[in-house]
Amino acid sequence: MRPEKDIARFLKSLREKNASGHTIRAYSNDLGRFAEYAGAAATWKTIDHVRIRGFLSHLYEKGLSKTSVARSLAALRSLYRWLAQEGVVEQNPALLVSTPKLPKKLPRVPTIEEMNTVLDSAMPECASWPERDRLILELLYGCGIRNSELVGIQLDDVRWSNEAILVRGKGKKERYVPFGDAVRAALDAYLPTRQKVQGKKNATRALLVSLRGTPLTTRSVGRIVKRIAVARGLSPDVHPHTLRHAFGTHLLEEGADLRAIQELLGHERLSTTQRYTQLSMKHVLQVYDQTHPRAK
């Protein structure tokens, strides 16, 4: 068995499919652990579901959480699926292993009032580039896009006449997301400052750039969002995906159709979008408990 070579080819195929850098790094670590556990004498064809279960037990003994173990199993399933496509194996033994049951935790989503407070007020002093940082928040919450989609937006992707932005999602899938007056105002304020910062050096077509004029990274966006959220009294757990959750939840609370939300968020399956029904119901129950006279 030449696990390192096969795993490297598999990871290369994920990059070609536009998988996120986080997923590739995580899968690389998980599969590296498995190759070490299986040993040089093992082959992909001789590894069965019993060996894979043993690997998961080994991870538990190492102190890994259920979430980490479940991700390792997902990595193995994806690897074996690819190995089957390549003709290396005929079956996927990882499918015979049950996924660890994970606790269902609903993320804390800022309320509509909290989001309006953040966006309607001036950017805090911690904002290193107020015009850009406001645009980041407006795009994440106003369009419901992913962090990776945000940093991938190019200047030419903004369709001013149609009030829409072309974004590139998972698996290189493209979709248009509409934007409203708040995003347009943020764009109008940011673009002149972007031109001054970038100048003629390090010219890039990326919409969002750093103070050095280079494209922003997802990590930088995460730091910016968290810094402003904390300064405005939101939970320190807030990150870019929190604003995407808020986008979907608030649309649902205001009566938007679930299918329309699915289209806006770029979800492949409606079941993924239905998660926002749970989030919305949690909010409804909180309102009930706080306001109904018989609930107190």
Stockholm file with secondary structure:
# STOCKHOLM 1.0

chainA/1-296         MRPEKDIARFLKSLREKNASGHTIRAYSNDLGRFAEYAGAAATWKTIDHVRIRGFLSHLYEKGLSKTSVARSLAALRSLYRWLAQEGVVEQNPALLVSTPKLPKKLPRVPTIEEMNTVLDSAMPECASWPERDRLILELLYGCGIRNSELVGIQLDDVRWSNEAILVRGKGKKERYVPFGDAVRAALDAYLPTRQKVQGKKNATRALLVSLRGTPLTTRSVGRIVKRIAVARGLSPDVHPHTLRHAFGTHLLEEGADLRAIQELLGHERLSTTQRYTQLSMKHVLQVYDQTHPRAK
#=GR chainA/1-296 SS CCHHHHHHHHHHHHHHTTCCHHHHHHHHHHHHHHHHHHCTTCCTTTCCHHHHHHHHHHHHHTTCCHHHHHHHHHHHHHHHHHHHHTTSCSCCGGGGSCCCCCCCCCCCCCCHHHHHHHHHSCCCTTCSSHHHHHHHHHHHHHHCCCHHHHHTCBGGGEETTTTEEEEECGGGCEEEEECCHHHHHHHHHHHHHHHHHHTTTTCCCBSSBCTTSSBCCHHHHHHHHHHHHHHTTCCTTCCHHHHHHHHHHHHHHTTCCHHHHHHHHTCSSHHHHTHHHHHHHHHHHHHHHHHCTTTC
#=GC SS_cons         CCHHHHHHHHHHHHHHTTCCHHHHHHHHHHHHHHHHHHCTTCCTTTCCHHHHHHHHHHHHHTTCCHHHHHHHHHHHHHHHHHHHHTTSCSCCGGGGSCCCCCCCCCCCCCCHHHHHHHHHSCCCTTCSSHHHHHHHHHHHHHHCCCHHHHHTCBGGGEETTTTEEEEECGGGCEEEEECCHHHHHHHHHHHHHHHHHHTTTTCCCBSSBCTTSSBCCHHHHHHHHHHHHHHTTCCTTCCHHHHHHHHHHHHHHTTCCHHHHHHHHTCSSHHHHTHHHHHHHHHHHHHHHHHCTTTC
//
